[in-house]
Amino acid sequence: MTTNTEGILKSYVYFDGQPYRGFGKGSVSLDPRTGVVYYLQDRQVCSVTLDGRQKVLAELPPDQVTAFTHVSADGSWLCVPTTDARALEGYQQVAGKSNFEVDQRIQAEGLSSYLRIYDTATGYLVACEPVPKAWVTHVQFSPVNRHLLLYNNEYCADSGVRRIWLWDGKSHRRLRTEGDGRSRLDWTCHEMWERDGRAIIYHGTYTNGVSYVGHVLPDGSGRVEIPFPAGWKRYGHFTVGRPGELVADGYYEEPGDHLWGGAWISRLEVDWARHHIQWAPLGRHDSTWTSQDCHPHPVFDHAGGAIWFTSDQSGQRAIYRLPLEH
């Protein structure tokens, strides 16, 4: 669908890429209604159709680094989050090296991120909303309202209270606070809209080492967090299916599991009102978790009849389909 001879663009989470040059490996965003794919090439915001017709929508400023993009459910807007390039200046991803230094630099030097929203038909810059002293890497339009944009603060020193935010075009709302006394300095990540747009799910780990999955309404009310068994703390992701249904690639474990990340694909039925989760381990993915490209990142297909995930269990990365029985 595209051609690229320039290598990989330096961006989140591909820190070893080239500044302002190459394919934005983490930038691909699909409009499933039309089949149009949006992506970054060098400093250009681009689109391509399934038959290979490419278009340049806009050009980004030269002093910005990028992250994951998202197209609205109606296909009309594309959000490209960017951050002052100084935040990643000189940064290299090294095993065992903490990424928290990025947030420290952003705070100390007063750097900013920007929520850049483009009209997908014209490339017109609908909004360029600054987010001071933040590293925004994940953005997601509400599936029912393009004016509600979920976004994060990445690698922040207190992700328990600074991670999850919502912008409604006028104001910014923090969705997880210190109200229950447990949040301070705990860890929270991977916020995501429920498919009906009524709530946001996320997960993390408390300071006492107990991991959990959470659920909060867009106005910040109705927060529910359900802890996992004490031994279930292997890193993973959660992705939404129908309301009350999740798929996970981490946390659940059995004797003999040894990696810091999970080894199983599990389907979860969640009753938020009763604070109850029914785990159904479906099979091992046994990925090594050695890079973002082999994190399983499981997703339901649109019909809910199967789960797709990535694994390098065979020795090389591959995409797997796991049929579901309801």
N, C-alpha and C positions, 0 to 999 in steps of 0.2 A: 504493500500500500504506500510505502514511503521509501526514499533512498537516503542514506546517510553514510558519509565517508569521513566524518569528523570526530568519531569516537563518542564518548559519553560526556554530557554536560555536568559540571560540578553543581550539585544541588543536594537537598535532603532526599534520600539517605545515601546518595552516591558522592561522598565527600572527596573521593580521589579522582573525580572527573576534571574536565578542563573549564576554566572560567569563561563564561559567555560563549562557549563553542561546543557543538556536538548535540546529540539527541538527548532530550530530557527523559531519562529512563523511567522516572517516577511520575511523569507528567501526563500520562495517557488517561483520557477520560472519554467514555463512550456514551453517546445518546442512543439508547436502545430503540427508540421509536423510529428514528430516521437512519440509523446505521452510520451516522457521522462521528468520526473520532477526532478529538482535540488533543494537541500535544505541543511541546516546546522544541524548537530547533534553533540552536544558537540563542539569540535574543528575540526570536520571532514566535508569536503565538499563532499556531497553524491549525488547519482542519484538513481532513481527508475523507472522502467518501469510500464506500466499499469497492467501487470500481476504480479507485486510485486518483480521483480528481482532487488535487491539492489546492489550498488557498491560504494565503497569509492574511490573518485578521488584524494583527497589530504588532508593534515592536516594543519591547520592554526597555526601561532606562538602563544605562551601562553599569550602574553601581548597585545592582540588586542581584541577590541569589534567590532561587525559586524552590518550590516544594511540590506537594501533591495538589492537583487541580480538581475541580468538580463542575459539572454542567447541571443546570437546574432540570427538574423533572419535565418541564414543558419544553426544554431545549433552547430557551431564549437567551439565557445568561450563562457565562462561564466565569468562574472565580479562579484567579491565579494569585495565590499568596506569594508575596516577595518580602525579603528582609534586606536591610542595609548590608552590603557585601562585607563590610569590615567585621561582621559577626563571625564569619568563617575564614577570615584572612589567616593564612598560615596553618589552618587546622588540617590535620590528617587523622584518618581513622586508624588507630593502632589497638591491637588486642590488649584489653585490660586498662585502656586509657579512658577516663571518664569524659562524657560529653558535657558535664555540668559547667565546664569552663566557658562554653558559649553563652549560657545564661549570665554568668558572672560578668563577662565582657559587655553584654548588652545592658545590664543594669549599671555597671560602672561608667560606661561611656554614653549612656542615654540613647542607644540605638533603637530603631523602630522596625516594625513589620507593616505591611500594607495589604489590605483586602482589595485587590483590583478586580473589578467586575466588568466584563466586556459583553456587548451585544453580539450574539453569535452570527447574526445576519449581516451586520455592517462593520463589526470590529470597534464600534464606538465605545469609549471608556465611560460606562454608566456611573461608576463610583471608584474612588481611590481613597479608602478609609484608613487613616493611620492608626496603628495599635502601638502606642509607645512602650518601650522597655519590654518587648515580648518577641519571642521567636515563634511565629505562626507557621505550622507545617501541614496541618490537616484542616480542610474546610469541607462543609457539606450543607448544601441547601436543604431546607425542609422539603420532603416529598410532596407536600400539599400547598406550600406557600414559598415562592422564591424570595420573598422579602425577609425570611428568617434564615440566617446563616449561622450554623454551628461552627465554632473554630476552637483552637487549642492554644496553650502556651507550652512549647516543647521544652523538655529537659529542665524545667524550672525547679528551683531549689525546694519549693514546697508545692508539688503537683497536686497534693490533696486539696488545696484551696485555690490554686491559680491555674489549673489545667483547663477546665471546661468553661467556655464562654458562648454567648449567643448575641448576635448583632441583628437588630430589627430595622436597620436603616437610619435610626435616630439615636439609639442608646445601646450600650454594651452591658450585658447582664452576666454576672458570675453565677454558675449553676451549682457549684458545690462550695459550701462555706464551712465554718468551724462550729456549726450549731450543736452537734452532738458530742463535742469534746474529744472525739477520736480522730478528727481529720488532720490536725496540725502535724505537718511534716510526714504524713503517710504518702503513699504513692498511688496515682490514679492515671489511667490512660485509655486510649482507643474508644473515645466517645463516638456514638453513632445513633442516628434517628431510627426509631421504629418505623416500619413501612407505612403505617397510617399517619405518621407525623404527630401522634399524640404524646409521645414521650421520647426520651433519650436514654440509651443504655451505655454503660461503661464498666470498667473493672479495675481492680488494683489490689493493694496489700496494705493492711494496717501496720502501725508501728510495732504491734505485738507479734507480727509475722503471719497472722491469719489473713488469707486472701478472700475476696468477695466479688460479687457482681452487683451493680447498682442500676437504679432506674429513677429518673427525675422528670417532672413535667417542664415544658418550655418556660413557664413563669417562675421556675425555681422551687415550686412547692411539690409536695407529695413524694419526697425522696425516700426510697426504700433501698437498703443494702443487705444482701443475704450472704452470710459467711459460708465458706466451704469447710469441709473437715480439716483438722489441724495439719495433716500431712500433705494436703493438696496445695502445693505452692509452686509447681513447675510452670514457668512462663508460657503464655499462650495468647490467643485472640478469641474474641466472640463476634459472631456476625448474626444479624437478625434474619428470621424467616417471617412467618405470620406472627401477629402479636402474641407474646407468651412463648415463642419458640426461638431457641438459639442453637447455633452450632459452634463448637469450640475445638481447638487443637492443643490445648494445654490443661494444666491443673490436675485433672483426673490422673491417677497413677496406680500401678500395681507393683507388687514386690519384684525387684530386679530392674525397674526403670532407673536410669542413672544420669541422663542428661539434665541440664538445668531447665530446658524446655520440655514441654509435654511430648508424649509419644502416641497419643490416641486422638482419633476423631470421635467426638461425642455429640449427641443430640440432647438438648435440654428442654424440658417442659417446665416453665416457670410460673408459679402462682404468686404474683407480687403481693396480693392482699394477705395471703397466709404465710408469706415469707418462706416459701417452700420450693425446692428444685428437685425434679426427678431426672437423674442422669442416666443416659443410655449410651454406654460406650459401643461404638459401631465397628471399630477396627483400628489397628495400629497404622499410623502414617510413617513412623520411624524415620522422620527426616532429621538431619544432623543439626539444623539451626545455625549453620556456620556463616550464612549470609542472608540478607533480606530476600534474595532470590530463591532460597529454599525454605523460608518460613512457609508453613502450609497455607495460612490465610484462607481457611475454608469458607465457601459460600454456598447457599442454596441456589438452585436454578430458579427461574422465574415462576415455574409451575409448582415448585416445592417437591418435586419427585426424585431429586437426587442432590448430592453434595459434590462439589468440585474442590479439589485442593492440589497443592504442589508438594512434591517430596523428592528427595534425592536418595531414597532407600535403595534404589537399584545401582547406585554409584554415579548417576547423573540426574540432573533435574528433569522432572517430567510432570505432566498434569494428569491427575487421576479423577475418575468419576465413580462415585459410590451411590448406587441406587438405594432408595428408601422404601420401606414398607410401612404404610400407615394403618 
